[in-house]
Amino acid sequence: MADKAKLDVLMCGTGEYTTGYVHGSAADSDKKIGVVGLVMFDMRQRGHIGRLAMVGTTGSKNQGIREHLKAKIEAVYRGLDTSLEIYPPDDVDRDIAAYKAAIDSMAPGGAVTIFTPDDTHFEIAAYAIQHRLHVLIAKPAVKTLKEHQILADLAAEHNVLCVIEFHKRFDPIYSDARERIRALGDFSYFDAYMSQPKHQLQTFKSWAGKSSDISYYLNSHHIDLHVWSLKGIAYPFRVMASSAAGVAESQGCVAGTEDTITLIVQWKNIASGSPGTAIYTSSWIAPKAEVHSQQRFFYMGHKGEVRIDQAHRGYELATDAGGYASVNPLFMRYTPDGAGRYAGQLGYGHRSIEEWAQACIRLNQGTTQPSDYDGVLSTIADTRVVTAILEAGRQSLDNGSCWVDLPQF
């Protein structure tokens, strides 16, 4: 870390969100060239990233990843270089602990992105933080409040920035809605829905229903938005969950894998003590449709309401190759600009990663402290309530949809 104007970055996880490479080819989703890798290649081209490395578990996939990145990114965007180090070595068939050697190679002050199955986040993040590396973790951060608190304590002890990648906070419509919600008085009712098409289970079935569920994977988005919106206004105090099943099993997932999970959360307004109710629903058995992910919510406060259909922005496309689609370049703009360069820096998928990386650079330069970002970015210390709700939902499902009380923070 000799050059404090540049950040050395290790990307943990080589799959869809990092590279867009799944099962030997481009993902069958809206992220065919990934997100994290593309952002890092762009930041390196602009002089913000130094060393760039990636780690997975299967070295025999490395050459396919390199060829994919070269064909889908380097050959498409003028000036982008996709060269990088990849762990484990190409001749290693399988090494689930390869992240340790990769992290060991990083100097303190470097940074690690973690986009791996949910149940692996804790061990990788803890190992990285103990090596004094800044960390960005895909949502959900971890699966239990105990693990969440351990990471928060470790980050404070080692003076590093640990952030959860809740990119919805950077969506210009969602972030505007958050501020309007805070002006609507006491909370009354919130209803959110988010889905993925069932063909995506072919990507997820190695872990779906085994190590995590659709609530952790998708409900986390809207739970964070809601918790963030009501900070200092209201708090959740108990959770009950219900589910539907049958389709995921037919797609090769383990027996008992839930198709759809709904969390019912009871809230209390701090000033008045009046109650409120939230319903968060997520599913990964939607049909292939005009959008990859249906995303919407309704909010009612005592002084007004907000309705958002995030999936439909009034921008439609129909092609012979792809059929009809409602597109959203506000997340990631994959089309190049007029000069053939990558032009997605203002997308909220891009910004959620770059804002963290730029904060890490400022920390290494000594101009800020990690605690300065609590309430600004979705830090590990500032997102405990989200994990508490998700864990309580899982506990409720595992115990006959009983009510589960939440700790008060």
N, C-alpha and C positions, 0 to 999 in steps of 0.2 A: 504493500500500500504506500509506496514512495510518492506517487503522484496523487495527492488528495483531491484533485479535481476530477479524478476518474474512479469509478467503483468496479472492483473485481467481483464477478457474479458467477455463482454456481447454480444451475437450474436442476433441481431434483425432480425426476419424472420426465419421461421422454414421449409421453402419449399425446392425446388429442389436444389438450389445452396448451401444452408447451410447443409441440411441433405440428400437430394435425396429422401425424402418422399413426395409423391404427391397423393392426393385422396385415401389415405388409403393403399398405397403400394409403392414399388420402382418406381421411375420415368421411363417413357418409353423414355429414352434418353441416352446420353453417360455419364450422371452424376447420376447413379443409387444409389450411396452412398454419393452424394454431394461433396463439395469441402471445404467450410469453416470449418465445424465441424471436418472433418478428419484432416485438418491441425492443428487445435487447440488441438485435442486429442494427436496428435503426438508431438506437441511442449510442451504440459504438461508432456508427458512421458519423454521428454528430459530435463525437469527442467526449461523451460522458462515461463510457464503459471501457475498462482496460481489459484484463484477462476475462475470457468467457469460456465456461465449461458446462458440461451437462452430464448427469449420471442417471442411469436406469438400473435394471437388474440383469439384462440379457445382452452380452457383448455381441452375439451373432446378429443382432438387429442393427448394429451401428452403421454398417455400410449402407443399408437401406435407408436409414435416417439421413445420412449425408446426401445421398442421391435425391431423396425427396426434397430436402431443403434447397439443394442446388437448382433443381428443376422448377419447383413451385415458388421459390422466393428469389434466389439470386438471379435466375434467368428472367424474372418478371419485373423486378424493381431495379432501376438504374442505380448503380453505386453501392448496393447492399452486398456485403461479403458474409457468407454463412459458415465460414471456417470456424471450428471450435474443437476443444478437447472433449472426448466422450469417455466416460467410465461405465462399466469395467472395460478392459481391453477387448478387442474384437474376437480374440480366441477364447474368451471365457463364456461358456454357455449360459451359466446362471449363477448370480451372486447377489443375494438379497441384502447383504451388508455392504455392497459397493459404495454406498453413500458415505461410509466412514472414511475410506481411503480418499475419496474425493474431498470431503470436508477437511481432513487432515492436511491436504495440500493447500488449503486456503490460509492466507495471512489474516490476523485479527484486523477487523475493520472492513473485511470483505462482506459479501451478502449472499444469501441463499434463498431461492424461491422453492416452495414445496407444493407441487401439484401431483400428488400421489394418492392412492386409496386412503380413505378417511382414517382407517385404523393405524396407518403408518405415520401420520403427522406428528404425533407426540414424540416418539423416539427420535425422529430425524431433527425436529425443531430443538429438542433438549440438547442433543449432541452438538448442533450448530451453535446454539447460544452459549454453551459451555466453552466453545472455542472462540468466543467473543466475536461472533458473526451476526450481522443484522439479518432478520428473517421476515419473509413474506409467505404466509400460509394460505392456501386455498380454503374457502369456506367448505364445511364447518371447520373451525380451528382444530378442535379435538372432540371426543365423544362424551367426556365427563367433565363436570365442574372441577373435580379434584385435579385432573390433568391440566385443565385450563389455569387454575391458580398456581400450580407448580411452574408452568411456563412464565406466567406473569412475574412470579418471584425471581425466577432465574434471569429474566430479562432485566429486572431492576438491579439485581446483584451484579450482573456483568456489564451494565450500562450500555445495552444495545437496544435497537428499535425492532420490536416484534409487532407486525401488523397483519390483520386478517384481510384477505382480498375481497372485500364486499364492494364490487364495482358498481352496484346500483347507487351507491352514494354519489357517484360522479355523473350519473345520468342527469342531464340538465332539467328534465321534467320531474324526475323523482326528487332531486335536491331542492327544486323550487317548491314542490308540493310539501316537502318536509317543513319548510319555513312557514308556509301558509297554514299547515296543520297546527303549528305551535301558536297561532293567533286565533284558533277556533275555540278557545276555552277548554272546559273539561272534556275528557274523552268519553264517548258513548259506545261506539261500535266500529269494528274493523273486520273486513272480509277479503281475503286474498286467495288467489289461485295461480298455480304455476305448473306447467307440464313439459314433458319430453315425449317424443314419438316412440312407440314400442320398439322400432328397429334399433334404437339406441341401446337397448338391453343387450344386443350382441357385443357392444363395446364394454358394457358394465358387468356382464354376467360372471366374470371372474371374482367379483367381490359383492355384487348386489345380493342382499339378503343374508350374506355370510358375515361380513364385517361392518356393514352400514346399511342404511335404508333410504328411501326416497325423501323422507322428512328431513333428515340431516342434509341430504344432497341439495334439495330445492327449497323446502320451507325456510331454510336458513336465510335466504335472500329477503323475504318479506318480513320475517321476524326481526331481522336487524334493522330494516327500514322503520318498522313500527317502534321498536325500543329506542332507536336513535331519535325519532320524532317526538317521543313522549318523555325524554330525559328531563327530570326535574318537575314533570307535570303529573305523571301517574306511574304506577308500578304493577307488575303482574304478581299474583300470589298463589295461584294454583292452576293445574293443567290436567285435562282429560283428553285421551286420544282414541280415535276409532279408525278402522281400516277396511279395505276391500282387497280381495286376492283372487288368483286363478289364472290370470293371463301371463304374469311373469314366469310362473312355473312352466307354462307351455313354451316359453322362449328359452328354456334351458337353465333358469335360475333354480336355486335350491328350494325344496319344499317349504312352504310357509312364507316365502317372499311376498311382502305386501305390494299390491299394484298402486294403491292410492292410500294416503294417510292424511287424516284431518286432525288437527289439534284445536281444542277449544280451551281458551285461556281466559281466566277471570282477572280483571284489573281493578285497581282502586285509585281514584284521584287523590292526590296528596293534600290539596288545599281543602276540598269539601268532604272527602271521605266517600263520595258517591261511587257506585260500581260502574264498570264497563266490561264489555265482552269482545274478544277477538277470536276469529276463526281463520286458521291457516290451512290450506289444502294443497297438496302436491301429488302429482301422478306421473308415472313413466310408461303409461300404456295408451297414450293418445295416438290417433291415426296420423299418418303422414299427411300434412295439410299445407296451407299457404305460408305458415311460419314454422320454424323449428321448435319454438317454445311459446305456448300461450302464457301470457303474463298480464295480470290485471289485479286491481284492488279497489275497494270502496271504503272510505273513511267517513264517519260521522262524529262530529264534535257537538258540543252544546250550542255553538254559534254558527255552524255551517257544515258542509260536506264536500268531499273530494272524490272524483271518479277518474280512474286512469286505466286505459287499455294500452299497456306498454308495447304489445306485439304489433299494433296497427298504427302506423304514423301517417297514413294517407299517401304512401309511396308504394305503387304496385308495378310489378314486372311480369310479363308473359313472354316465354320463349319456346321455340320448337324443342330445344334440348331439355329445358327444365320445367316447362309448364308454367302455371300461375304461382306467383309468390308475392307476399307483402314483405318488403325488405326494410332493414333498419341499419343504415350505415352510421347511425349515431353511436352504435356499440363499437364496431371496427369497420373502418373504410378499407376495403381490400382493393378497390380499383385505384390504379396509379393516377398521379396528376398529369397535366399536359406535357411535362418533361419526362414522364416515365418513372418518376420517383414515388416511393411510398409516401402516402399523404394522410395517414390515419392518426396523427398525433393528438387530435382533438377528440377522438372517440373515447367514450367512458371506459371501455375495456382497456385501451392503451393508457389513459390517464391514471387509472387506479394503480398501475404498475410503475409508471414513470414518477408519479408524485412520491411514492415510497422510496424509489431509488434516489431521487434528488434530495429527499430528506436524509437519507443515509450519507450522501456526500456532504451535506451541511454539518451533520454530526461529526464526521471524520475531520472536517476542517475546524471544528470547535466553536462554531457559531450558534449551535443549538444544543439542547439536551433531549434525551428521549421523552421525558415527561412533558416537554413542550407540545408534543403531538397528541396527548390525551385530549379527546374532544375535537380534535382537528382531523386526524386519521382514525381508522377503526383499529386502534391498538389492542393488544392482548389484555391490557388492564381495563379497557373501556368496553369490552364486549362479553363480559362474564354472564350477563343476564341472558344473552342469546343461547349460549351453551347450556345454561340452567334449564331453559324452556325446552330445548331439544332433548336433553337427557331425561327430563321429567316425562316428555311425550313417549319416549321409548319405554320407560319404566311403567307407564300407564298401560301401554299395549301388552307388555309382558305380564301384566297382572290383571287381566280381564277388563281393561278400560276403566280402571278405578281413578279417582281423583288423587293427584300427587301435589302436595304442598311445596312451594318454592321457598328457598331461603331469601331473606331480605338483605339487600346490599346497602 
